[in-house]
Amino acid sequence: MSVTLSYKSSQGKISFNTDICVLCGTCQYVCPAGAINIEESSDKKGFDFEVWHNTCTLCGNCEYFCPTKSIHLSHDTNEINLQSDKYKNITYGQVKYVKCSNCKTDMVKVTNELLLRGFGYINEDIKKLSNLCSDCRAKTTFDKRVKLK
């Protein structure tokens, strides 16, 4: 009796979309190899995202668990690198802060991808709240509830 195992394997490297990342850190947390590092940039204007491909096991956890689907593993075998180049093969990106529409403090952006995943739709109220930092969002929501009573 012969058994054939078939699975979808990722051959290439990780690509990262900084426009839809919300810096939740899930990818870093679920990476069993510790290949993903996210930390505040030295210029304090956002966060640096790095993937060390010499450490990455291509397990796909980062892609599977990313709530906004900003990480993808390539299936392009042309992106495979020589062993001698493994320490040079790094995916790098920077997610920049945006300004709160109310108080103008730096904040991590809330993307439409995350809003759609969380709410299933985006209306004007949700869009307005998503442009506020957590403090302004809490105050706005509290003030709105108090006025309703």
N, C-alpha and C positions, 0 to 999 in steps of 0.2 A: 504494500500500500504506500503510495507516495502522496505527500501533502505539499502543496505549493502555497507559500505565504506571499501575499501581495500587500504592499503598503505604499502610501504616498511618502516619498522621502524628499527632504529638502536638501538640495545639493549645493546651492550657492550661499551668498551672504545675506545678512539682514538689511532691509531697507527701512528707513524711518521717515515718517512724514511729520515735520515739525509744525505744520499748520493745523493739525487736528489733535495733537498730543495735549493732554490736560495735566501731565506730570503727576499722575496718581501713584506712580511707583510700582504698580502691579507687576510689570515686566521684570523689574529688578528683584522683586520679592519671589517670583515663581521660577527664576532662572536657577536651575540646580548647579550650574557650573560657576556662577558668580561672574558671568561674562559681561553683564550690563551694569553700568555705573551711571547714576544720575546725581549731580551735585550742583549747588549754586555756582554760577560762573564767577570768575575772579573780578569781572567788572560790575558785578551785582545787578546786571540788566536782565537776568534770566537764569536758565539752568542749562548746563552742559549734559549731553547724552552721549555715552560712548559704549560701543560693543567691541570687545576684544575677540576677534574671530579665531585666534589661536586657542582660546578657552572654550568658545561656544561648542556645544555638542549637537547643535541642530535639532534639538528635541521638539521645538515648536511651541513650547509653553508660552513664550512671550506673545506670539501671534494669537494663539488660542484665547488667552485670558485678557488681552488688551480691550478695554471697554469701548474705545473709539476706533479700533482697527487701524491704528497709526503705524503698526509694525507688520512687516511682511517678510517671509523667508522666500528667497528666490529659488526657482527650480531650473535656473539657467546654468548648465554645467560649464559655460564659458567663464563664469565668475569664480570657479575653483582656482585656488592659488597654490603655488609650489610650497613645499614644506619650508624651504629656505626663506620665504617671504612672510611666514606666519606672524612674526612680531611687527610687521609693517601694516598688516591688514586690520584696520580699525574703521568702523563706521562711526562718524561723528556728526552731531547736530546740536543746535542750540535753540531752545524754546525761550523766546523773549517774553518778558512781562508785558502786560497791557495796563492802561490806566483805568481806574474805577471812574465810571461816568459821573459820579457824584463828588467824591472827595479827592480824586486824582492820585490816589496812592497806587503803587505798583501792585498788581495782582496777576495770578495765573488765569489765563483766558478760559472761559467756559465755551466749548465748541458746540456747534449745531449737532454734530454726531453724538455727543454725550447727552444733549437735551432730548434728542429723538429717542435715544435708547432708554432714557429715564422716564420720559413722559409719553412718548409715542406721537407727540405733536408739538408744535411750537406756536404759541399765540403771542400777542403783543405784551401781555403781563410777564410771561416767562422770559421773553427776550429782554425786557427792561431789567428784570432781576438778574439775568445772567451777565449784565454789564456792570454790576455792582460788586464791590469787594464783600467779603463775608460780614464785616461789621455793618456796612451800609445796608446790605441785604436783610440782616437781622432787624435793624432799626426800622427799615421800610415795612417789613412784614409785620412787626409788632405794632407800629403806628397804624397800619391799615386795619388790623384786628381790633385795636382799641376803639377806633372810630366807628366800627360796625356795631359796637355794643351800646 
